[in-house]
């Protein structure tokens, strides 16, 4: 790639982080391979595809003007299509140049990750305003199949380029995404917002709860999140997720996504969800360290909203990964293996597991400190002599 694309404008380099340890620490490298884009004294970590096509795409993106001209609805469609997640940020130009300068600066800061455009087309401006009464200058987050989210002139006036770049970065994902390997990390670490994840089994109607099943072609979640191929419960839950993801208040609190629970069955099992229990709603907080699981919150928008309210207010039961989550996982496994144990769920959390751990610790301590009685030892010695 360096030989094909390298030029006066763009250069490629590589660093052996096992040797250049100080440089790796300075750049915050924690895993390999880690790729950075460097320009004008700024750096961005790039998490895109490392294939030849992916590298060619990011090189072309960084060499293009940071703000595209959106002169027609067709140009807007092309700008949305150029971004894998179908999102772009468009400035409706107006009088004065302050907003224009801030928008250009934001586009330069986020060019590696986001798509930006500017327009003076009355037809495009009307489509972005969507009857909301916004007048230029304003910035709109445009998304395929959804009404635009508008940052009006008053709010825009208070922002410099860095603040506008931060606003756009926090809204870089669609209202409702299809989660997969290429975007899961970004979705789970989006501006500190918990990830609301709906797990569905697209092959439920044909395969039931069988892990190994020849489901046939086409039984996947369509990228457009069309519920047509899903069973009725999953389609209903997906419809409810779309309703919630369009709520302006919830958009500021959460990131929303749908996950193919059959494809990610191991991930689901780690979070105590089986195929038979899908659709199921999870909320992942702090990346994946803390999470919430509610069996009653994947049926309709009202129950899902109530669950999210509980998460926000701290009333939902938190689950934990790693060592801290072991007691809960042990108990859930035991309850699934011996169903009558579920009757003990009414007890305070960790009651049963805590009692068992306490008993095991006491047994271990007793075994470590136990010594045979002296009389028993003498009797054993006499018996040996008599033999």
Secondary structure as a PSIPRED ss2 file (coil, helix, strand):
# PSIPRED VFORMAT (PSIPRED V4.0)

   1 X C   1.000  0.000  0.000
   2 X H   0.000  1.000  0.000
   3 X H   0.000  1.000  0.000
   4 X H   0.000  1.000  0.000
   5 X H   0.000  1.000  0.000
   6 X C   1.000  0.000  0.000
   7 X C   1.000  0.000  0.000
   8 X C   1.000  0.000  0.000
   9 X C   1.000  0.000  0.000
  10 X C   1.000  0.000  0.000
  11 X C   1.000  0.000  0.000
  12 X C   1.000  0.000  0.000
  13 X C   1.000  0.000  0.000
  14 X C   1.000  0.000  0.000
  15 X C   1.000  0.000  0.000
  16 X C   1.000  0.000  0.000
  17 X C   1.000  0.000  0.000
  18 X C   1.000  0.000  0.000
  19 X C   1.000  0.000  0.000
  20 X C   1.000  0.000  0.000
  21 X H   0.000  1.000  0.000
  22 X H   0.000  1.000  0.000
  23 X H   0.000  1.000  0.000
  24 X H   0.000  1.000  0.000
  25 X H   0.000  1.000  0.000
  26 X H   0.000  1.000  0.000
  27 X C   1.000  0.000  0.000
  28 X C   1.000  0.000  0.000
  29 X C   1.000  0.000  0.000
  30 X C   1.000  0.000  0.000
  31 X C   1.000  0.000  0.000
  32 X C   1.000  0.000  0.000
  33 X C   1.000  0.000  0.000
  34 X C   1.000  0.000  0.000
  35 X E   0.000  0.000  1.000
  36 X E   0.000  0.000  1.000
  37 X E   0.000  0.000  1.000
  38 X E   0.000  0.000  1.000
  39 X E   0.000  0.000  1.000
  40 X C   1.000  0.000  0.000
  41 X C   1.000  0.000  0.000
  42 X E   0.000  0.000  1.000
  43 X E   0.000  0.000  1.000
  44 X E   0.000  0.000  1.000
  45 X E   0.000  0.000  1.000
  46 X E   0.000  0.000  1.000
  47 X C   1.000  0.000  0.000
  48 X C   1.000  0.000  0.000
  49 X C   1.000  0.000  0.000
  50 X C   1.000  0.000  0.000
  51 X C   1.000  0.000  0.000
  52 X H   0.000  1.000  0.000
  53 X H   0.000  1.000  0.000
  54 X H   0.000  1.000  0.000
  55 X H   0.000  1.000  0.000
  56 X H   0.000  1.000  0.000
  57 X H   0.000  1.000  0.000
  58 X H   0.000  1.000  0.000
  59 X H   0.000  1.000  0.000
  60 X H   0.000  1.000  0.000
  61 X H   0.000  1.000  0.000
  62 X H   0.000  1.000  0.000
  63 X H   0.000  1.000  0.000
  64 X C   1.000  0.000  0.000
  65 X C   1.000  0.000  0.000
  66 X C   1.000  0.000  0.000
  67 X C   1.000  0.000  0.000
  68 X E   0.000  0.000  1.000
  69 X E   0.000  0.000  1.000
  70 X C   1.000  0.000  0.000
  71 X C   1.000  0.000  0.000
  72 X C   1.000  0.000  0.000
  73 X H   0.000  1.000  0.000
  74 X H   0.000  1.000  0.000
  75 X H   0.000  1.000  0.000
  76 X H   0.000  1.000  0.000
  77 X H   0.000  1.000  0.000
  78 X H   0.000  1.000  0.000
  79 X H   0.000  1.000  0.000
  80 X H   0.000  1.000  0.000
  81 X H   0.000  1.000  0.000
  82 X H   0.000  1.000  0.000
  83 X C   1.000  0.000  0.000
  84 X C   1.000  0.000  0.000
  85 X C   1.000  0.000  0.000
  86 X C   1.000  0.000  0.000
  87 X E   0.000  0.000  1.000
  88 X E   0.000  0.000  1.000
  89 X E   0.000  0.000  1.000
  90 X E   0.000  0.000  1.000
  91 X E   0.000  0.000  1.000
  92 X E   0.000  0.000  1.000
  93 X C   1.000  0.000  0.000
  94 X C   1.000  0.000  0.000
  95 X C   1.000  0.000  0.000
  96 X C   1.000  0.000  0.000
  97 X C   1.000  0.000  0.000
  98 X H   0.000  1.000  0.000
  99 X H   0.000  1.000  0.000
 100 X H   0.000  1.000  0.000
 101 X H   0.000  1.000  0.000
 102 X H   0.000  1.000  0.000
 103 X H   0.000  1.000  0.000
 104 X H   0.000  1.000  0.000
 105 X H   0.000  1.000  0.000
 106 X H   0.000  1.000  0.000
 107 X H   0.000  1.000  0.000
 108 X H   0.000  1.000  0.000
 109 X H   0.000  1.000  0.000
 110 X C   1.000  0.000  0.000
 111 X C   1.000  0.000  0.000
 112 X C   1.000  0.000  0.000
 113 X C   1.000  0.000  0.000
 114 X C   1.000  0.000  0.000
 115 X C   1.000  0.000  0.000
 116 X E   0.000  0.000  1.000
 117 X E   0.000  0.000  1.000
 118 X E   0.000  0.000  1.000
 119 X E   0.000  0.000  1.000
 120 X C   1.000  0.000  0.000
 121 X C   1.000  0.000  0.000
 122 X H   0.000  1.000  0.000
 123 X H   0.000  1.000  0.000
 124 X H   0.000  1.000  0.000
 125 X H   0.000  1.000  0.000
 126 X H   0.000  1.000  0.000
 127 X H   0.000  1.000  0.000
 128 X H   0.000  1.000  0.000
 129 X H   0.000  1.000  0.000
 130 X C   1.000  0.000  0.000
 131 X C   1.000  0.000  0.000
 132 X C   1.000  0.000  0.000
 133 X C   1.000  0.000  0.000
 134 X C   1.000  0.000  0.000
 135 X C   1.000  0.000  0.000
 136 X C   1.000  0.000  0.000
 137 X C   1.000  0.000  0.000
 138 X E   0.000  0.000  1.000
 139 X E   0.000  0.000  1.000
 140 X E   0.000  0.000  1.000
 141 X E   0.000  0.000  1.000
 142 X E   0.000  0.000  1.000
 143 X E   0.000  0.000  1.000
 144 X C   1.000  0.000  0.000
 145 X C   1.000  0.000  0.000
 146 X E   0.000  0.000  1.000
 147 X E   0.000  0.000  1.000
 148 X E   0.000  0.000  1.000
 149 X E   0.000  0.000  1.000
 150 X E   0.000  0.000  1.000
 151 X E   0.000  0.000  1.000
 152 X C   1.000  0.000  0.000
 153 X H   0.000  1.000  0.000
 154 X H   0.000  1.000  0.000
 155 X H   0.000  1.000  0.000
 156 X H   0.000  1.000  0.000
 157 X H   0.000  1.000  0.000
 158 X C   1.000  0.000  0.000
 159 X C   1.000  0.000  0.000
 160 X C   1.000  0.000  0.000
 161 X H   0.000  1.000  0.000
 162 X H   0.000  1.000  0.000
 163 X H   0.000  1.000  0.000
 164 X H   0.000  1.000  0.000
 165 X H   0.000  1.000  0.000
 166 X H   0.000  1.000  0.000
 167 X H   0.000  1.000  0.000
 168 X H   0.000  1.000  0.000
 169 X H   0.000  1.000  0.000
 170 X C   1.000  0.000  0.000
 171 X C   1.000  0.000  0.000
 172 X C   1.000  0.000  0.000
 173 X C   1.000  0.000  0.000
 174 X C   1.000  0.000  0.000
 175 X C   1.000  0.000  0.000
 176 X E   0.000  0.000  1.000
 177 X E   0.000  0.000  1.000
 178 X E   0.000  0.000  1.000
 179 X E   0.000  0.000  1.000
 180 X C   1.000  0.000  0.000
 181 X C   1.000  0.000  0.000
 182 X C   1.000  0.000  0.000
 183 X C   1.000  0.000  0.000
 184 X H   0.000  1.000  0.000
 185 X H   0.000  1.000  0.000
 186 X H   0.000  1.000  0.000
 187 X H   0.000  1.000  0.000
 188 X H   0.000  1.000  0.000
 189 X C   1.000  0.000  0.000
 190 X E   0.000  0.000  1.000
 191 X C   1.000  0.000  0.000
 192 X C   1.000  0.000  0.000
 193 X E   0.000  0.000  1.000
 194 X E   0.000  0.000  1.000
 195 X E   0.000  0.000  1.000
 196 X E   0.000  0.000  1.000
 197 X E   0.000  0.000  1.000
 198 X E   0.000  0.000  1.000
 199 X E   0.000  0.000  1.000
 200 X E   0.000  0.000  1.000
 201 X C   1.000  0.000  0.000
 202 X C   1.000  0.000  0.000
 203 X C   1.000  0.000  0.000
 204 X H   0.000  1.000  0.000
 205 X H   0.000  1.000  0.000
 206 X H   0.000  1.000  0.000
 207 X H   0.000  1.000  0.000
 208 X C   1.000  0.000  0.000
 209 X C   1.000  0.000  0.000
 210 X C   1.000  0.000  0.000
 211 X C   1.000  0.000  0.000
 212 X C   1.000  0.000  0.000
 213 X C   1.000  0.000  0.000
 214 X C   1.000  0.000  0.000
 215 X C   1.000  0.000  0.000
 216 X C   1.000  0.000  0.000
 217 X C   1.000  0.000  0.000
 218 X C   1.000  0.000  0.000
 219 X C   1.000  0.000  0.000
 220 X C   1.000  0.000  0.000
 221 X C   1.000  0.000  0.000
 222 X C   1.000  0.000  0.000
 223 X C   1.000  0.000  0.000
 224 X C   1.000  0.000  0.000
 225 X C   1.000  0.000  0.000
 226 X C   1.000  0.000  0.000
 227 X H   0.000  1.000  0.000
 228 X H   0.000  1.000  0.000
 229 X H   0.000  1.000  0.000
 230 X C   1.000  0.000  0.000
 231 X C   1.000  0.000  0.000
 232 X H   0.000  1.000  0.000
 233 X H   0.000  1.000  0.000
 234 X H   0.000  1.000  0.000
 235 X H   0.000  1.000  0.000
 236 X H   0.000  1.000  0.000
 237 X H   0.000  1.000  0.000
 238 X H   0.000  1.000  0.000
 239 X H   0.000  1.000  0.000
 240 X H   0.000  1.000  0.000
 241 X H   0.000  1.000  0.000
 242 X H   0.000  1.000  0.000
 243 X H   0.000  1.000  0.000
 244 X H   0.000  1.000  0.000
 245 X H   0.000  1.000  0.000
 246 X C   1.000  0.000  0.000
 247 X C   1.000  0.000  0.000
 248 X H   0.000  1.000  0.000
 249 X H   0.000  1.000  0.000
 250 X H   0.000  1.000  0.000
 251 X H   0.000  1.000  0.000
 252 X H   0.000  1.000  0.000
 253 X H   0.000  1.000  0.000
 254 X E   0.000  0.000  1.000
 255 X E   0.000  0.000  1.000
 256 X E   0.000  0.000  1.000
 257 X E   0.000  0.000  1.000
 258 X E   0.000  0.000  1.000
 259 X E   0.000  0.000  1.000
 260 X E   0.000  0.000  1.000
 261 X C   1.000  0.000  0.000
 262 X C   1.000  0.000  0.000
 263 X C   1.000  0.000  0.000
 264 X C   1.000  0.000  0.000
 265 X H   0.000  1.000  0.000
 266 X H   0.000  1.000  0.000
 267 X H   0.000  1.000  0.000
 268 X H   0.000  1.000  0.000
 269 X H   0.000  1.000  0.000
 270 X H   0.000  1.000  0.000
 271 X C   1.000  0.000  0.000
 272 X C   1.000  0.000  0.000
 273 X C   1.000  0.000  0.000
 274 X C   1.000  0.000  0.000
 275 X H   0.000  1.000  0.000
 276 X H   0.000  1.000  0.000
 277 X H   0.000  1.000  0.000
 278 X C   1.000  0.000  0.000
 279 X C   1.000  0.000  0.000
 280 X E   0.000  0.000  1.000
 281 X E   0.000  0.000  1.000
 282 X E   0.000  0.000  1.000
 283 X E   0.000  0.000  1.000
 284 X E   0.000  0.000  1.000
 285 X E   0.000  0.000  1.000
 286 X C   1.000  0.000  0.000
 287 X C   1.000  0.000  0.000
 288 X C   1.000  0.000  0.000
 289 X C   1.000  0.000  0.000
 290 X E   0.000  0.000  1.000
 291 X E   0.000  0.000  1.000
 292 X E   0.000  0.000  1.000
 293 X E   0.000  0.000  1.000
 294 X E   0.000  0.000  1.000
 295 X C   1.000  0.000  0.000
 296 X C   1.000  0.000  0.000
 297 X C   1.000  0.000  0.000
 298 X C   1.000  0.000  0.000
 299 X C   1.000  0.000  0.000
 300 X C   1.000  0.000  0.000
 301 X H   0.000  1.000  0.000
 302 X H   0.000  1.000  0.000
 303 X H   0.000  1.000  0.000
 304 X H   0.000  1.000  0.000
 305 X H   0.000  1.000  0.000
 306 X H   0.000  1.000  0.000
 307 X H   0.000  1.000  0.000
 308 X H   0.000  1.000  0.000
 309 X H   0.000  1.000  0.000
 310 X H   0.000  1.000  0.000
 311 X H   0.000  1.000  0.000
 312 X H   0.000  1.000  0.000
 313 X H   0.000  1.000  0.000
 314 X C   1.000  0.000  0.000
 315 X C   1.000  0.000  0.000
 316 X C   1.000  0.000  0.000
 317 X C   1.000  0.000  0.000
 318 X E   0.000  0.000  1.000
 319 X E   0.000  0.000  1.000
 320 X E   0.000  0.000  1.000
 321 X C   1.000  0.000  0.000
 322 X H   0.000  1.000  0.000
 323 X H   0.000  1.000  0.000
 324 X H   0.000  1.000  0.000
 325 X H   0.000  1.000  0.000
 326 X H   0.000  1.000  0.000
 327 X H   0.000  1.000  0.000
 328 X H   0.000  1.000  0.000
 329 X H   0.000  1.000  0.000
 330 X H   0.000  1.000  0.000
 331 X H   0.000  1.000  0.000
 332 X H   0.000  1.000  0.000
 333 X H   0.000  1.000  0.000
 334 X H   0.000  1.000  0.000
 335 X H   0.000  1.000  0.000
 336 X H   0.000  1.000  0.000
 337 X H   0.000  1.000  0.000
 338 X C   1.000  0.000  0.000
 339 X H   0.000  1.000  0.000
 340 X H   0.000  1.000  0.000
 341 X H   0.000  1.000  0.000
 342 X H   0.000  1.000  0.000
 343 X H   0.000  1.000  0.000
 344 X H   0.000  1.000  0.000
 345 X H   0.000  1.000  0.000
 346 X H   0.000  1.000  0.000
 347 X C   1.000  0.000  0.000
 348 X C   1.000  0.000  0.000
 349 X C   1.000  0.000  0.000
 350 X C   1.000  0.000  0.000
 351 X H   0.000  1.000  0.000
 352 X H   0.000  1.000  0.000
 353 X H   0.000  1.000  0.000
 354 X H   0.000  1.000  0.000
 355 X H   0.000  1.000  0.000
 356 X H   0.000  1.000  0.000
 357 X H   0.000  1.000  0.000
 358 X H   0.000  1.000  0.000
 359 X H   0.000  1.000  0.000
 360 X H   0.000  1.000  0.000
 361 X H   0.000  1.000  0.000
 362 X H   0.000  1.000  0.000
 363 X H   0.000  1.000  0.000
 364 X H   0.000  1.000  0.000
 365 X H   0.000  1.000  0.000
 366 X H   0.000  1.000  0.000
 367 X H   0.000  1.000  0.000
 368 X H   0.000  1.000  0.000
 369 X H   0.000  1.000  0.000
 370 X C   1.000  0.000  0.000
 371 X C   1.000  0.000  0.000
 372 X C   1.000  0.000  0.000
 373 X C   1.000  0.000  0.000
 374 X H   0.000  1.000  0.000
 375 X H   0.000  1.000  0.000
 376 X H   0.000  1.000  0.000
 377 X H   0.000  1.000  0.000
 378 X H   0.000  1.000  0.000
 379 X H   0.000  1.000  0.000
 380 X H   0.000  1.000  0.000
 381 X H   0.000  1.000  0.000
 382 X H   0.000  1.000  0.000
 383 X H   0.000  1.000  0.000
 384 X H   0.000  1.000  0.000
 385 X H   0.000  1.000  0.000
 386 X H   0.000  1.000  0.000
 387 X C   1.000  0.000  0.000
